[in-house]
Amino acid sequence: MILVSGATGNIGRPLIAELAAKGVKVRALTRTPDTARFPEGVEACDSGRPDFDGVSALVLNITGGSVALLEAARAAGVRRVVTVSALVVAEEADPEEGGNAAVHRALEEAVEAAVQEWTHLRPGAFAANSLRWVPQLRAGDVVRGPYAEARTSPIHEADIAAVGVRALLGDELLGQAPALTGPQGLTFAEQVEIIGSVLGRSLRYEEISADLAKQAMMAHSPGMRGEQFDSMLRYFADSVGKPAPITDEVERILGRPPRTYAEWVTDHADAFRN
Ligand SMILES: NC(=O)c1ccc[n+]([C@@H]2O[C@H](COP(=O)([O-])OP(=O)(O)OC[C@H]3O[C@@H](n4cnc5c(N)ncnc54)[C@H](OP(=O)(O)O)[C@@H]3O)[C@@H](O)[C@H]2O)c1
């Protein structure tokens, strides 16, 4: 039995779908077990009362409460943990206190102390971050956000999930922390242009101040703390004028290239339509 936290989230959904399609037993943790819908055969479980009965592996993927869940898993004798961490851990040698790199590295270290079998997934910016533009794109053709020229290499959540499935079901990724990125470096302005070309609309990105952007992002992700947004905004600011980090880890592990940003937009086109 595999226990998946963050089961209704960006990575949780495709990861559970892939495990269920392979016939693997899955228990999905969510704060709303009565209403969250999962594929047939998947057990929904209240994340406030995680059930570790028969659980051999845990996917640690929530924006809050990860340490308590890890401690409970260790006490229950769970052997394997796959952590959803972040690329910034690999990028920042000397992470700032309270920032994303420090938060994720602390969780990685706790996992390494708790279980012998671990894999940390270190994805860069999710393509799914573009979903924060949905309300603006339903209302008009302009996206207002910070740092139009910030460049990321957006990764499709299904690629992160597919690597997670490998880490859960095989042994080849044990003790590894693969840095996972999409295949192309794209500025925010270019990402909005690609959304426009997939949707057949003429869209543009208009830069606003970092302060205004922080307020909007906090409203979109209530589970995260202010310092994490500050560190994310600094990350965007630092990325302006630089090539985005691109690794070949998705291809090494899955034997195929990562999906492009345009493929991600195509897969989520309905979300951007009225
Ligand atoms: N976004 C990026 O670009 C990026 C890049 C690298 C790493 N990461 C990391 O990836 C992880 C997942 O991020 P995400 O934005 O994709 O999250 P997400 O999948 O949207 O959220 C995961 C799930 O966690 C549950 N959850 C949220 N807040 C919670 C809380 N306070 N207590 C308990 N459960 C809670 C929610 O499920 P229920 O409502 O069903 O309970 C949610 O569906 C995070 O650790 C993030 O730092 C993100």
The ligand as a Tripos MOL2 file, in Angstrom:
@<TRIPOS>MOLECULE
LIG
   48    52     1     0     0
SMALL
NO_CHARGES

@<TRIPOS>ATOM
      1 N1          5.0460   25.2950   -7.6850 N.am      1 LIG1
      2 C1          6.2950   25.1490   -8.0160 C.2       1 LIG1
      3 O1          6.8100   25.7170   -8.9970 O.2       1 LIG1
      4 C2          7.1760   24.2410   -7.1960 C.ar      1 LIG1
      5 C3          8.4800   24.0080   -7.6090 C.ar      1 LIG1
      6 C4          9.2650   23.1460   -6.8600 C.ar      1 LIG1
      7 C5          8.7550   22.5290   -5.7460 C.ar      1 LIG1
      8 N2          7.4770   22.7880   -5.3560 N.ar      1 LIG1
      9 C6          6.9580   22.1000   -4.1510 C.3       1 LIG1
     10 O2          5.9900   21.1320   -4.5370 O.3       1 LIG1
     11 C7          5.1280   20.8660   -3.4200 C.3       1 LIG1
     12 C8          3.7100   20.8240   -3.9170 C.3       1 LIG1
     13 O3          3.3540   22.1450   -4.2980 O.3       1 LIG1
     14 P1          2.0230   22.4680   -5.0650 P.3       1 LIG1
     15 O4          1.9540   23.9400   -5.1740 O.co2     1 LIG1
     16 O5          1.9320   21.6600   -6.3080 O.co2     1 LIG1
     17 O6          0.9660   21.9880   -4.0220 O.3       1 LIG1
     18 P2         -0.3970   21.3850   -4.3880 P.3       1 LIG1
     19 O7         -0.1550   20.1610   -5.1520 O.co2     1 LIG1
     20 O8         -1.2580   22.4220   -4.9740 O.co2     1 LIG1
     21 O9         -0.9440   21.0360   -2.9570 O.3       1 LIG1
     22 C9         -0.7620   19.7750   -2.4190 C.3       1 LIG1
     23 C10        -1.9550   19.3850   -1.5690 C.3       1 LIG1
     24 O10        -1.6040   19.5640   -0.1960 O.3       1 LIG1
     25 C11        -2.7870   19.7220    0.5420 C.3       1 LIG1
     26 N3         -2.5120   20.8330    1.4550 N.ar      1 LIG1
     27 C12        -2.3040   22.1150    1.1200 C.ar      1 LIG1
     28 N4         -2.0640   22.8350    2.2160 N.ar      1 LIG1
     29 C13        -2.1120   21.9680    3.2620 C.ar      1 LIG1
     30 C14        -1.9640   22.0930    4.6650 C.ar      1 LIG1
     31 N5         -1.6900   23.2710    5.2200 N.pl3     1 LIG1
     32 N6         -2.0830   20.9930    5.4240 N.ar      1 LIG1
     33 C15        -2.3580   19.7990    4.8820 C.ar      1 LIG1
     34 N7         -2.5180   19.6220    3.5580 N.ar      1 LIG1
     35 C16        -2.4000   20.6840    2.7760 C.ar      1 LIG1
     36 C17        -3.9420   20.0070   -0.4120 C.3       1 LIG1
     37 O11        -4.7550   18.8520   -0.4370 O.3       1 LIG1
     38 P3         -6.2000   18.7570    0.2480 P.3       1 LIG1
     39 O12        -6.8820   20.0880    0.0800 O.co2     1 LIG1
     40 O13        -6.8720   17.6610   -0.5290 O.co2     1 LIG1
     41 O14        -5.9930   18.4000    1.6700 O.co2     1 LIG1
     42 C18        -3.2430   20.1500   -1.7690 C.3       1 LIG1
     43 O15        -3.9750   19.5800   -2.8000 O.3       1 LIG1
     44 C19         5.4300   21.9580   -2.3880 C.3       1 LIG1
     45 O16         6.2420   21.4280   -1.3820 O.3       1 LIG1
     46 C20         6.2070   22.9970   -3.1930 C.3       1 LIG1
     47 O17         7.0940   23.7680   -2.4030 O.3       1 LIG1
     48 C21         6.6680   23.6120   -6.0550 C.ar      1 LIG1
@<TRIPOS>BOND
     1     1     2 1
     2     2     3 2
     3     2     4 1
     4     4     5 ar
     5     4    48 ar
     6     5     6 ar
     7     6     7 ar
     8     7     8 ar
     9     8     9 1
    10     8    48 ar
    11     9    10 1
    12     9    46 1
    13    10    11 1
    14    11    12 1
    15    11    44 1
    16    12    13 1
    17    13    14 1
    18    14    15 2
    19    14    16 1
    20    14    17 1
    21    17    18 1
    22    18    19 2
    23    18    20 1
    24    18    21 1
    25    21    22 1
    26    22    23 1
    27    23    24 1
    28    23    42 1
    29    24    25 1
    30    25    26 1
    31    25    36 1
    32    26    27 ar
    33    26    35 ar
    34    27    28 ar
    35    28    29 ar
    36    29    30 ar
    37    29    35 ar
    38    30    31 1
    39    30    32 ar
    40    32    33 ar
    41    33    34 ar
    42    34    35 ar
    43    36    37 1
    44    36    42 1
    45    37    38 1
    46    38    39 2
    47    38    40 1
    48    38    41 1
    49    42    43 1
    50    44    45 1
    51    44    46 1
    52    46    47 1
@<TRIPOS>SUBSTRUCTURE
     1 LIG1         1 GROUP 0 **** ****
